[in-house]
Amino acid sequence: MCAQEKNPVHDTSHITYQSLLDGNEEFIKHALNSDPDFFKKLAIQNPPVLWIGCADSRVPANQITNTNPGEIFVHRNIANMVIHTDMNMLSVLDYAVNVLRVEHVIVTGHYGCGGVVAAMSNKEFGLIDNWLRHIKDVYRIHADELDAIKDENERTNRLVELNVVENVYNLCKTSIVQNAWKNGQELSVHGWVYSISTGKITDMNVSTSNNDKLDDVFKFK
Ligand code: ZN
């Protein structure tokens, strides 16, 4: 908490409804300056990557990977969850895999994630408690490891990492990924954690393009 209080706060007071529209004019100017065909080239999208990330305003997929419009298909929710009854996520995943034919799906979490912090507490937050319950399930699976970590920040950050890993596996278990692999489609899934304090992405080394890491019961054969 103390460390947080010492940090300078990002001033957003210049962001207004009108400033966003003015910013759009600037964006158009810069884009056309760099390439007069910038918008013509985006008539059809052809992104090779689907990003499943946290809704946190500090973790924008394009900026932190130095990519441009048209290069990453993005789905974001609180704490970058892959939940098997989430029609929004499943629809994005289905479109990305079966229509856009992306080659990579990346689940990206971030250290200090507010959703993970909230899930670790015993407080009530309202409707979102039902969403956070899925993170509590990740805690339950890894309780022995997590309970052994005395420092609260360290424990939170380890849960952030484990939450990414479990959601990569959740992704593999979806009917969409299972069918893609069963049909021989080239599709790799990955798990990353981003550090807001340094800007650095850490690969969780759980990348896979087949069923090898899954329990048998989840595999489509
Ligand atoms: Zn977050």
py3Dmol code that shows the C-alpha trace and the ligand (Angstrom):
import py3Dmol

protein = """\
ATOM      1  CA  MET A   1       0.000   0.000   0.000  1.00  0.00           C
ATOM      2  CA  CYS A   2       2.795   2.439   0.941  1.00  0.00           C
ATOM      3  CA  ALA A   3       4.631   1.827  -2.331  1.00  0.00           C
ATOM      4  CA  GLN A   4       1.429   2.613  -4.198  1.00  0.00           C
ATOM      5  CA  GLU A   5       0.996   5.949  -2.373  1.00  0.00           C
ATOM      6  CA  LYS A   6       4.513   7.090  -3.321  1.00  0.00           C
ATOM      7  CA  ASN A   7       3.970   6.501  -7.035  1.00  0.00           C
ATOM      8  CA  PRO A   8       3.018   9.497  -9.178  1.00  0.00           C
ATOM      9  CA  VAL A   9      -0.546   9.245 -10.494  1.00  0.00           C
ATOM     10  CA  HIS A  10      -1.148   9.381 -14.247  1.00  0.00           C
ATOM     11  CA  ASP A  11      -3.060  12.628 -14.834  1.00  0.00           C
ATOM     12  CA  THR A  12      -6.150  11.970 -16.991  1.00  0.00           C
ATOM     13  CA  SER A  13      -7.826  15.352 -16.392  1.00  0.00           C
ATOM     14  CA  HIS A  14      -7.112  16.425 -19.996  1.00  0.00           C
ATOM     15  CA  ILE A  15      -9.205  13.525 -21.322  1.00  0.00           C
ATOM     16  CA  THR A  16     -12.680  14.797 -22.162  1.00  0.00           C
ATOM     17  CA  TYR A  17     -15.440  13.677 -24.505  1.00  0.00           C
ATOM     18  CA  GLN A  18     -14.331  16.292 -27.040  1.00  0.00           C
ATOM     19  CA  SER A  19     -10.610  15.520 -26.643  1.00  0.00           C
ATOM     20  CA  LEU A  20     -11.274  11.962 -27.820  1.00  0.00           C
ATOM     21  CA  LEU A  21     -12.858  13.228 -31.043  1.00  0.00           C
ATOM     22  CA  ASP A  22     -10.006  15.713 -31.507  1.00  0.00           C
ATOM     23  CA  GLY A  23      -7.580  12.858 -30.902  1.00  0.00           C
ATOM     24  CA  ASN A  24      -9.287  10.896 -33.664  1.00  0.00           C
ATOM     25  CA  GLU A  25      -8.560  13.709 -36.130  1.00  0.00           C
ATOM     26  CA  GLU A  26      -4.894  13.591 -35.074  1.00  0.00           C
ATOM     27  CA  PHE A  27      -4.846   9.816 -35.522  1.00  0.00           C
ATOM     28  CA  ILE A  28      -6.209  10.124 -39.084  1.00  0.00           C
ATOM     29  CA  LYS A  29      -3.597  12.779 -39.920  1.00  0.00           C
ATOM     30  CA  HIS A  30      -0.707  10.690 -38.585  1.00  0.00           C
ATOM     31  CA  ALA A  31      -1.951   7.489 -40.238  1.00  0.00           C
ATOM     32  CA  LEU A  32      -2.297   9.106 -43.673  1.00  0.00           C
ATOM     33  CA  ASN A  33       1.057  10.842 -43.253  1.00  0.00           C
ATOM     34  CA  SER A  34       2.773   7.513 -42.649  1.00  0.00           C
ATOM     35  CA  ASP A  35       0.889   5.748 -45.466  1.00  0.00           C
ATOM     36  CA  PRO A  36      -1.662   7.349 -47.816  1.00  0.00           C
ATOM     37  CA  ASP A  37      -3.231   3.885 -48.279  1.00  0.00           C
ATOM     38  CA  PHE A  38      -3.429   3.200 -44.514  1.00  0.00           C
ATOM     39  CA  PHE A  39      -7.229   2.911 -44.390  1.00  0.00           C
ATOM     40  CA  LYS A  40      -7.590   1.269 -47.817  1.00  0.00           C
ATOM     41  CA  LYS A  41      -5.332  -1.549 -46.628  1.00  0.00           C
ATOM     42  CA  LEU A  42      -7.621  -2.144 -43.646  1.00  0.00           C
ATOM     43  CA  ALA A  43     -10.717  -2.792 -45.764  1.00  0.00           C
ATOM     44  CA  ILE A  44     -10.430  -6.487 -44.858  1.00  0.00           C
ATOM     45  CA  GLN A  45      -8.903  -7.625 -41.574  1.00  0.00           C
ATOM     46  CA  ASN A  46      -6.347 -10.408 -41.524  1.00  0.00           C
ATOM     47  CA  PRO A  47      -4.892 -10.583 -38.002  1.00  0.00           C
ATOM     48  CA  PRO A  48      -2.718 -13.624 -37.209  1.00  0.00           C
ATOM     49  CA  VAL A  49      -3.280 -13.305 -33.441  1.00  0.00           C
ATOM     50  CA  LEU A  50      -6.186 -13.365 -30.990  1.00  0.00           C
ATOM     51  CA  TRP A  51      -5.484 -11.601 -27.688  1.00  0.00           C
ATOM     52  CA  ILE A  52      -7.487 -12.470 -24.581  1.00  0.00           C
ATOM     53  CA  GLY A  53      -6.503  -9.869 -22.020  1.00  0.00           C
ATOM     54  CA  CYS A  54      -7.635  -7.953 -18.964  1.00  0.00           C
ATOM     55  CA  ALA A  55      -9.966  -4.958 -19.358  1.00  0.00           C
ATOM     56  CA  ASP A  56      -7.471  -2.892 -17.308  1.00  0.00           C
ATOM     57  CA  SER A  57      -6.838   0.442 -19.084  1.00  0.00           C
ATOM     58  CA  ARG A  58      -3.089   0.067 -18.586  1.00  0.00           C
ATOM     59  CA  VAL A  59      -2.781  -3.116 -20.657  1.00  0.00           C
ATOM     60  CA  PRO A  60      -3.717  -2.217 -24.263  1.00  0.00           C
ATOM     61  CA  ALA A  61      -2.792  -5.067 -26.631  1.00  0.00           C
ATOM     62  CA  ASN A  62      -1.519  -2.954 -29.538  1.00  0.00           C
ATOM     63  CA  GLN A  63       0.592  -0.409 -27.672  1.00  0.00           C
ATOM     64  CA  ILE A  64       2.454  -2.909 -25.487  1.00  0.00           C
ATOM     65  CA  THR A  65       3.310  -5.147 -28.455  1.00  0.00           C
ATOM     66  CA  ASN A  66       4.117  -2.243 -30.785  1.00  0.00           C
ATOM     67  CA  THR A  67       1.483  -3.374 -33.288  1.00  0.00           C
ATOM     68  CA  ASN A  68      -1.008  -1.514 -35.461  1.00  0.00           C
ATOM     69  CA  PRO A  69      -4.709  -1.673 -36.308  1.00  0.00           C
ATOM     70  CA  GLY A  70      -5.468  -4.874 -38.218  1.00  0.00           C
ATOM     71  CA  GLU A  71      -2.729  -6.912 -36.544  1.00  0.00           C
ATOM     72  CA  ILE A  72      -4.352  -8.268 -33.339  1.00  0.00           C
ATOM     73  CA  PHE A  73      -7.957  -9.437 -32.820  1.00  0.00           C
ATOM     74  CA  VAL A  74      -8.816  -8.528 -29.238  1.00  0.00           C
ATOM     75  CA  HIS A  75     -11.105  -9.783 -26.490  1.00  0.00           C
ATOM     76  CA  ARG A  76     -10.803  -8.283 -23.015  1.00  0.00           C
ATOM     77  CA  ASN A  77     -12.634  -8.925 -19.771  1.00  0.00           C
ATOM     78  CA  ILE A  78     -11.913  -8.620 -16.063  1.00  0.00           C
ATOM     79  CA  ALA A  79      -8.827 -10.727 -15.250  1.00  0.00           C
ATOM     80  CA  ASN A  80      -8.467 -12.243 -18.775  1.00  0.00           C
ATOM     81  CA  MET A  81     -10.748 -15.196 -18.081  1.00  0.00           C
ATOM     82  CA  VAL A  82     -11.684 -18.064 -20.403  1.00  0.00           C
ATOM     83  CA  ILE A  83     -15.005 -19.290 -19.021  1.00  0.00           C
ATOM     84  CA  HIS A  84     -16.799 -22.043 -20.888  1.00  0.00           C
ATOM     85  CA  THR A  85     -20.269 -20.484 -20.598  1.00  0.00           C
ATOM     86  CA  ASP A  86     -19.155 -16.998 -21.687  1.00  0.00           C
ATOM     87  CA  MET A  87     -20.885 -16.574 -25.060  1.00  0.00           C
ATOM     88  CA  ASN A  88     -19.031 -13.319 -25.691  1.00  0.00           C
ATOM     89  CA  MET A  89     -15.579 -14.935 -25.365  1.00  0.00           C
ATOM     90  CA  LEU A  90     -16.689 -18.096 -27.219  1.00  0.00           C
ATOM     91  CA  SER A  91     -18.091 -16.037 -30.112  1.00  0.00           C
ATOM     92  CA  VAL A  92     -14.849 -14.056 -30.423  1.00  0.00           C
ATOM     93  CA  LEU A  93     -12.796 -17.260 -30.245  1.00  0.00           C
ATOM     94  CA  ASP A  94     -14.988 -19.023 -32.814  1.00  0.00           C
ATOM     95  CA  TYR A  95     -14.748 -16.105 -35.236  1.00  0.00           C
ATOM     96  CA  ALA A  96     -10.987 -15.776 -34.717  1.00  0.00           C
ATOM     97  CA  VAL A  97     -10.246 -19.473 -35.189  1.00  0.00           C
ATOM     98  CA  ASN A  98     -12.811 -20.474 -37.819  1.00  0.00           C
ATOM     99  CA  VAL A  99     -13.228 -17.323 -39.910  1.00  0.00           C
ATOM    100  CA  LEU A 100     -10.078 -15.240 -39.429  1.00  0.00           C
ATOM    101  CA  ARG A 101      -7.982 -18.417 -39.076  1.00  0.00           C
ATOM    102  CA  VAL A 102      -5.589 -16.888 -36.531  1.00  0.00           C
ATOM    103  CA  GLU A 103      -2.433 -18.896 -35.846  1.00  0.00           C
ATOM    104  CA  HIS A 104      -1.942 -17.803 -32.237  1.00  0.00           C
ATOM    105  CA  VAL A 105      -4.196 -17.181 -29.243  1.00  0.00           C
ATOM    106  CA  ILE A 106      -2.499 -15.420 -26.327  1.00  0.00           C
ATOM    107  CA  VAL A 107      -3.967 -15.131 -22.826  1.00  0.00           C
ATOM    108  CA  THR A 108      -2.323 -12.095 -21.234  1.00  0.00           C
ATOM    109  CA  GLY A 109      -2.615 -11.294 -17.542  1.00  0.00           C
ATOM    110  CA  HIS A 110      -0.819  -8.577 -15.636  1.00  0.00           C
ATOM    111  CA  TYR A 111       0.818  -8.267 -12.222  1.00  0.00           C
ATOM    112  CA  GLY A 112      -1.235  -6.378  -9.656  1.00  0.00           C
ATOM    113  CA  CYS A 113      -4.501  -7.288 -11.433  1.00  0.00           C
ATOM    114  CA  GLY A 114      -7.413  -5.779  -9.469  1.00  0.00           C
ATOM    115  CA  GLY A 115      -9.657  -8.725 -10.337  1.00  0.00           C
ATOM    116  CA  VAL A 116      -7.156 -11.181  -8.871  1.00  0.00           C
ATOM    117  CA  VAL A 117      -6.613  -9.024  -5.773  1.00  0.00           C
ATOM    118  CA  ALA A 118     -10.389  -8.877  -5.241  1.00  0.00           C
ATOM    119  CA  ALA A 119     -10.725 -12.631  -5.743  1.00  0.00           C
ATOM    120  CA  MET A 120      -8.090 -13.261  -3.054  1.00  0.00           C
ATOM    121  CA  SER A 121     -10.068 -11.323  -0.465  1.00  0.00           C
ATOM    122  CA  ASN A 122     -13.166 -12.366   1.460  1.00  0.00           C
ATOM    123  CA  LYS A 123     -14.997  -9.140   0.686  1.00  0.00           C
ATOM    124  CA  GLU A 124     -18.235  -8.876  -1.305  1.00  0.00           C
ATOM    125  CA  PHE A 125     -18.142  -6.682  -4.407  1.00  0.00           C
ATOM    126  CA  GLY A 126     -21.589  -7.419  -5.878  1.00  0.00           C
ATOM    127  CA  LEU A 127     -22.409  -9.065  -9.200  1.00  0.00           C
ATOM    128  CA  ILE A 128     -18.726  -9.403 -10.050  1.00  0.00           C
ATOM    129  CA  ASP A 129     -18.316 -11.932  -7.203  1.00  0.00           C
ATOM    130  CA  ASN A 130     -19.770 -14.559  -9.559  1.00  0.00           C
ATOM    131  CA  TRP A 131     -17.083 -13.768 -12.129  1.00  0.00           C
ATOM    132  CA  LEU A 132     -14.291 -13.674  -9.540  1.00  0.00           C
ATOM    133  CA  ARG A 133     -15.424 -17.071  -8.243  1.00  0.00           C
ATOM    134  CA  HIS A 134     -13.556 -18.636 -11.184  1.00  0.00           C
ATOM    135  CA  ILE A 135     -10.295 -17.093  -9.924  1.00  0.00           C
ATOM    136  CA  LYS A 136     -11.026 -18.469  -6.461  1.00  0.00           C
ATOM    137  CA  ASP A 137     -11.239 -21.900  -8.117  1.00  0.00           C
ATOM    138  CA  VAL A 138      -7.713 -21.353  -9.486  1.00  0.00           C
ATOM    139  CA  TYR A 139      -6.605 -20.489  -5.940  1.00  0.00           C
ATOM    140  CA  ARG A 140      -8.228 -23.685  -4.624  1.00  0.00           C
ATOM    141  CA  ILE A 141      -6.363 -25.837  -7.176  1.00  0.00           C
ATOM    142  CA  HIS A 142      -3.015 -24.251  -6.223  1.00  0.00           C
ATOM    143  CA  ALA A 143      -3.735 -23.525  -2.532  1.00  0.00           C
ATOM    144  CA  ASP A 144      -0.700 -25.436  -1.200  1.00  0.00           C
ATOM    145  CA  GLU A 145       1.748 -23.400  -3.282  1.00  0.00           C
ATOM    146  CA  LEU A 146      -0.023 -20.082  -2.725  1.00  0.00           C
ATOM    147  CA  ASP A 147      -0.545 -20.461   1.022  1.00  0.00           C
ATOM    148  CA  ALA A 148       3.187 -21.085   1.428  1.00  0.00           C
ATOM    149  CA  ILE A 149       3.968 -17.587   0.047  1.00  0.00           C
ATOM    150  CA  LYS A 150       4.003 -15.217   3.029  1.00  0.00           C
ATOM    151  CA  ASP A 151       4.294 -11.874   1.204  1.00  0.00           C
ATOM    152  CA  GLU A 152       0.843 -10.759   0.043  1.00  0.00           C
ATOM    153  CA  ASN A 153       2.030  -9.031  -3.161  1.00  0.00           C
ATOM    154  CA  GLU A 154       4.121 -12.031  -4.123  1.00  0.00           C
ATOM    155  CA  ARG A 155       1.168 -14.332  -3.475  1.00  0.00           C
ATOM    156  CA  THR A 156      -1.105 -12.128  -5.606  1.00  0.00           C
ATOM    157  CA  ASN A 157       1.394 -12.063  -8.451  1.00  0.00           C
ATOM    158  CA  ARG A 158       1.828 -15.825  -8.356  1.00  0.00           C
ATOM    159  CA  LEU A 159      -1.964 -16.197  -8.548  1.00  0.00           C
ATOM    160  CA  VAL A 160      -1.899 -13.827 -11.548  1.00  0.00           C
ATOM    161  CA  GLU A 161       0.556 -16.226 -13.229  1.00  0.00           C
ATOM    162  CA  LEU A 162      -1.386 -19.361 -12.269  1.00  0.00           C
ATOM    163  CA  ASN A 163      -4.618 -17.739 -13.431  1.00  0.00           C
ATOM    164  CA  VAL A 164      -3.063 -17.203 -16.866  1.00  0.00           C
ATOM    165  CA  VAL A 165      -1.831 -20.805 -16.992  1.00  0.00           C
ATOM    166  CA  GLU A 166      -5.234 -22.227 -15.984  1.00  0.00           C
ATOM    167  CA  ASN A 167      -6.989 -20.021 -18.538  1.00  0.00           C
ATOM    168  CA  VAL A 168      -4.634 -21.224 -21.269  1.00  0.00           C
ATOM    169  CA  TYR A 169      -5.752 -24.763 -20.365  1.00  0.00           C
ATOM    170  CA  ASN A 170      -9.385 -23.602 -20.316  1.00  0.00           C
ATOM    171  CA  LEU A 171      -8.802 -22.284 -23.824  1.00  0.00           C
ATOM    172  CA  CYS A 172      -7.417 -25.650 -24.955  1.00  0.00           C
ATOM    173  CA  LYS A 173     -10.517 -27.383 -23.540  1.00  0.00           C
ATOM    174  CA  THR A 174     -13.019 -25.320 -25.554  1.00  0.00           C
ATOM    175  CA  SER A 175     -14.861 -27.145 -28.325  1.00  0.00           C
ATOM    176  CA  ILE A 176     -13.443 -24.547 -30.728  1.00  0.00           C
ATOM    177  CA  VAL A 177      -9.769 -25.281 -30.043  1.00  0.00           C
ATOM    178  CA  GLN A 178     -10.423 -29.014 -29.701  1.00  0.00           C
ATOM    179  CA  ASN A 179     -12.084 -29.111 -33.123  1.00  0.00           C
ATOM    180  CA  ALA A 180      -9.334 -27.001 -34.699  1.00  0.00           C
ATOM    181  CA  TRP A 181      -6.675 -29.432 -33.491  1.00  0.00           C
ATOM    182  CA  LYS A 182      -8.781 -32.478 -34.384  1.00  0.00           C
ATOM    183  CA  ASN A 183      -9.058 -31.087 -37.943  1.00  0.00           C
ATOM    184  CA  GLY A 184      -5.308 -30.492 -38.187  1.00  0.00           C
ATOM    185  CA  GLN A 185      -5.539 -26.682 -38.106  1.00  0.00           C
ATOM    186  CA  GLU A 186      -2.296 -24.874 -37.192  1.00  0.00           C
ATOM    187  CA  LEU A 187      -3.145 -23.147 -33.931  1.00  0.00           C
ATOM    188  CA  SER A 188      -0.906 -22.354 -30.976  1.00  0.00           C
ATOM    189  CA  VAL A 189      -2.015 -21.061 -27.587  1.00  0.00           C
ATOM    190  CA  HIS A 190       0.210 -19.104 -25.202  1.00  0.00           C
ATOM    191  CA  GLY A 191       0.193 -17.490 -21.753  1.00  0.00           C
ATOM    192  CA  TRP A 192       1.851 -14.161 -20.926  1.00  0.00           C
ATOM    193  CA  VAL A 193       2.000 -11.866 -17.915  1.00  0.00           C
ATOM    194  CA  TYR A 194       2.617  -8.146 -18.374  1.00  0.00           C
ATOM    195  CA  SER A 195       4.271  -5.889 -15.807  1.00  0.00           C
ATOM    196  CA  ILE A 196       2.631  -2.475 -15.603  1.00  0.00           C
ATOM    197  CA  SER A 197       5.624  -1.157 -13.639  1.00  0.00           C
ATOM    198  CA  THR A 198       8.270  -2.082 -16.249  1.00  0.00           C
ATOM    199  CA  GLY A 199       6.302  -2.655 -19.476  1.00  0.00           C
ATOM    200  CA  LYS A 200       7.860  -6.110 -19.800  1.00  0.00           C
ATOM    201  CA  ILE A 201       5.981  -9.221 -20.948  1.00  0.00           C
ATOM    202  CA  THR A 202       6.943 -12.530 -19.339  1.00  0.00           C
ATOM    203  CA  ASP A 203       6.196 -15.759 -21.227  1.00  0.00           C
ATOM    204  CA  MET A 204       4.696 -18.359 -18.868  1.00  0.00           C
ATOM    205  CA  ASN A 205       6.153 -21.115 -21.095  1.00  0.00           C
ATOM    206  CA  VAL A 206       2.878 -22.995 -21.461  1.00  0.00           C
ATOM    207  CA  SER A 207       2.703 -22.616 -25.245  1.00  0.00           C
ATOM    208  CA  THR A 208       1.178 -25.589 -26.988  1.00  0.00           C
ATOM    209  CA  SER A 209      -0.284 -26.499 -30.356  1.00  0.00           C
ATOM    210  CA  ASN A 210      -1.685 -29.898 -29.426  1.00  0.00           C
ATOM    211  CA  ASN A 211      -3.374 -31.901 -26.668  1.00  0.00           C
ATOM    212  CA  ASP A 212      -0.216 -33.229 -24.998  1.00  0.00           C
ATOM    213  CA  LYS A 213      -0.654 -31.220 -21.785  1.00  0.00           C
ATOM    214  CA  LEU A 214      -4.369 -31.978 -21.324  1.00  0.00           C
ATOM    215  CA  ASP A 215      -5.993 -34.706 -19.274  1.00  0.00           C
ATOM    216  CA  ASP A 216      -7.467 -37.359 -21.545  1.00  0.00           C
ATOM    217  CA  VAL A 217     -11.080 -36.595 -20.635  1.00  0.00           C
ATOM    218  CA  PHE A 218     -10.860 -33.168 -22.342  1.00  0.00           C
ATOM    219  CA  LYS A 219      -9.565 -34.398 -25.705  1.00  0.00           C
ATOM    220  CA  PHE A 220     -11.709 -34.623 -28.857  1.00  0.00           C
ATOM    221  CA  LYS A 221     -10.583 -37.696 -30.788  1.00  0.00           C
TER     222      LYS A 221
END
"""
ligand_1 = """\
1
ZN
Zn -6.499 -6.921 -14.505
"""
view = py3Dmol.view(width=600, height=400)
view.addModel(protein, "pdb")
view.setStyle({"model": 0}, {"cartoon": {"style": "trace"}})
view.addModel(ligand_1, "xyz")
view.setStyle({"model": 1}, {"stick": {}})
view.zoomTo()
view.show()
